[in-house]
């Protein structure tokens, strides 16, 4: 009986620890299109973005699935800015195969404080400022191309309820 009680106590502790770890991760999504660019871009390309922030480690994990990119992709990154407002790059992504990758592909990776380009004029002086902007919905992802160097597709990063 004592072993059963110990096993149950350990199982309960494991469940509590697992739920605590899940509570430290916040998930976001983004729908990327040319219509979201400012000014809007006429393109057949679209994308979906997912972002997660581990609040304990302060690591941001991202993925953008790009579809139907008509020309070579040159860059992709997080910008700080509200929806419909252009803002500066704060975190660059590595685009595999750039500038020759086109059609359907994915961009994924992780970012931390060492990846931040501070933007004091926009209030982004630290990684904590970036995380706060992300939590407040003031960050967008975008993908640039050879045809549209200012941005082919863009999507606001929105917290998943």
C-alpha positions as CSV (number, residue, x, y, z in Angstrom):
1,X,0.0,0.0,0.0
2,X,2.8,2.4,0.9
3,X,4.5,1.8,-2.6
4,X,1.2,2.6,-4.3
5,X,0.8,5.8,-2.3
6,X,4.4,6.8,-3.3
7,X,3.8,6.0,-6.9
8,X,0.6,8.0,-6.9
9,X,2.4,11.0,-5.2
10,X,5.1,10.8,-7.8
11,X,2.6,10.7,-10.7
12,X,0.8,13.7,-9.3
13,X,4.1,15.6,-9.0
14,X,4.9,14.7,-12.6
15,X,1.5,16.0,-13.8
16,X,1.9,19.2,-11.9
17,X,5.4,19.8,-13.2
18,X,4.2,19.1,-16.8
19,X,1.3,21.5,-16.5
20,X,3.6,24.1,-15.0
21,X,6.0,23.8,-18.0
22,X,3.1,24.2,-20.5
23,X,1.9,27.3,-18.7
24,X,5.3,28.9,-19.4
25,X,4.9,28.6,-23.2
26,X,2.7,31.1,-25.1
27,X,1.7,30.4,-28.7
28,X,1.1,32.8,-31.5
29,X,0.0,32.6,-35.2
30,X,0.2,34.8,-38.2
31,X,-1.5,34.8,-41.6
32,X,0.9,36.2,-44.2
33,X,-0.3,37.8,-47.5
34,X,0.6,40.5,-49.9
35,X,-2.5,42.4,-48.8
36,X,-1.0,42.8,-45.3
37,X,2.1,44.6,-46.7
38,X,2.1,48.4,-46.4
39,X,1.6,49.3,-49.2
40,X,-0.2,46.2,-50.4
41,X,1.5,43.8,-52.8
42,X,-0.3,42.0,-55.6
43,X,1.0,38.5,-55.3
44,X,-0.2,34.9,-55.3
45,X,2.1,34.0,-52.5
46,X,0.7,33.4,-48.9
47,X,2.1,32.0,-45.7
48,X,1.3,30.8,-42.3
49,X,3.4,31.6,-39.2
50,X,3.6,30.0,-35.8
51,X,5.6,31.4,-32.9
52,X,6.0,30.1,-29.4
53,X,7.7,31.9,-26.5
54,X,9.1,29.9,-23.5
55,X,8.9,32.4,-20.7
56,X,11.3,30.5,-18.5
57,X,14.1,30.3,-21.0
58,X,13.1,33.4,-23.0
59,X,13.6,31.5,-26.3
60,X,11.3,32.2,-29.2
61,X,10.7,29.4,-31.7
62,X,9.3,30.4,-35.1
63,X,8.2,28.8,-38.4
64,X,6.8,30.3,-41.6
65,X,5.4,28.0,-44.2
66,X,5.5,29.9,-47.5
67,X,3.3,28.9,-50.5
68,X,3.5,29.9,-54.1
69,X,6.4,32.4,-53.9
70,X,6.8,33.4,-57.5
71,X,10.5,34.5,-57.3
72,X,13.6,34.2,-55.2
73,X,13.3,34.9,-51.5
74,X,15.9,37.3,-50.1
75,X,15.1,37.7,-46.4
76,X,12.6,37.2,-43.6
77,X,12.3,38.5,-40.1
78,X,10.3,39.9,-37.2
79,X,9.5,43.6,-37.3
80,X,8.2,45.7,-34.5
81,X,5.0,47.5,-35.4
82,X,1.3,47.5,-35.1
83,X,-1.0,46.1,-37.8
84,X,-0.8,48.3,-40.9
85,X,2.2,50.2,-39.6
86,X,5.7,49.6,-41.0
87,X,8.4,49.1,-38.4
88,X,12.1,48.1,-38.3
89,X,13.6,44.7,-38.3
90,X,14.3,43.4,-34.8
91,X,15.2,39.7,-35.4
92,X,16.5,38.3,-38.7
93,X,15.7,34.7,-39.8
94,X,17.9,32.5,-41.8
95,X,16.3,31.7,-45.2
96,X,17.6,28.4,-46.5
97,X,18.6,28.6,-50.1
98,X,18.2,32.4,-50.3
99,X,18.0,34.2,-52.7
100,X,17.1,31.3,-55.0
101,X,14.4,29.6,-53.0
102,X,10.9,30.0,-54.3
103,X,7.5,28.2,-54.6
104,X,6.7,26.3,-51.4
105,X,9.2,26.2,-48.5
106,X,9.6,26.7,-44.8
107,X,11.7,29.1,-42.7
108,X,12.2,28.0,-39.1
109,X,14.4,28.5,-36.1
110,X,14.8,29.9,-32.7
111,X,15.8,33.3,-31.4
112,X,17.1,34.7,-28.1
113,X,18.5,37.9,-26.7
114,X,21.7,37.6,-28.8
115,X,19.6,37.8,-32.0
116,X,18.0,41.1,-31.2
117,X,18.7,44.3,-33.1
118,X,17.7,47.0,-30.6
119,X,15.5,49.8,-31.8
120,X,15.4,52.5,-29.2
121,X,13.2,54.8,-31.2
122,X,10.5,52.2,-31.1
123,X,11.0,51.3,-27.5
124,X,12.9,48.0,-28.2
125,X,16.0,48.3,-26.0
126,X,16.2,44.8,-24.7
127,X,14.9,41.2,-25.3
128,X,12.3,41.8,-22.6
129,X,11.0,44.8,-24.6
130,X,10.7,42.5,-27.7
131,X,8.9,39.8,-25.7
132,X,6.5,42.5,-24.4
133,X,5.9,43.9,-27.9
134,X,5.1,40.3,-29.0
135,X,2.7,39.7,-26.1
136,X,1.0,43.0,-27.0
137,X,0.5,42.2,-30.7
138,X,3.0,44.8,-31.9
139,X,5.2,42.4,-33.9
140,X,4.8,41.1,-37.5
141,X,6.7,38.6,-39.7
142,X,7.5,39.2,-43.2
143,X,9.2,37.6,-46.2
144,X,11.0,39.6,-48.8
145,X,11.6,38.7,-52.4
146,X,13.6,39.8,-55.4
147,X,10.4,41.2,-57.0
148,X,9.3,43.0,-53.8
149,X,12.4,43.9,-51.7
150,X,10.3,45.8,-49.2
151,X,8.2,42.7,-48.5
152,X,6.3,40.1,-50.5
153,X,4.0,38.8,-47.7
154,X,3.4,39.9,-44.1
155,X,1.4,38.8,-41.1
156,X,0.8,40.3,-37.7
157,X,1.8,37.9,-34.9
158,X,-1.4,37.3,-32.8
159,X,-1.6,35.4,-29.5
160,X,-3.5,32.1,-29.7
161,X,-6.2,32.1,-26.9
